[in-house]
Amino acid sequence: QVQLVESGGGLVQAGGSLRVSCAASGRTSSSYAMGWFRQAPGKEREFVARISWSGRSTYYADSVKGRFTISRDNAKNTVYLQMNSLKPEDTAVYYCAADRSNVVATTPLGYDYWGQGTQVTVSS
């Protein structure tokens, strides 16, 4: 079992930056691939980024490529999402998720554990 707790969300102006974090607990949490998803009101949860357990491989949605960076510190059991050049359309609840498999997944069904989410609001 893996427990995930997100933090770092908040209100930021368009063009600004924000870093959200996801603290994982559980004996093997550092061996999981991790992903970030987001969900805006009235919309489906969508993939944002993914990082392999080693941190050597990363994947991004086209909408955030070049603006967001996913990273992890396995010694701290923490995954980060650095968000730069934020836009109002980035406003959503951001969720981190853990995946036990090595198959790259970009849909929510591919992940086994979820955090409770953290709100990110970008004002225009």
Salt bridges, closest charged atoms under 4 A:
GLU46 OE2 - ARG38 NE 2.59
ASP62 OD1 - LYS65 NZ 3.12
ASP90 OD1 - ARG38 NH1 2.86
ASP90 OD2 - ARG67 NH1 2.77
ASP99 OD2 - ARG50 NH1 2.85
ASP112 OD1 - ARG100 NH2 3.17
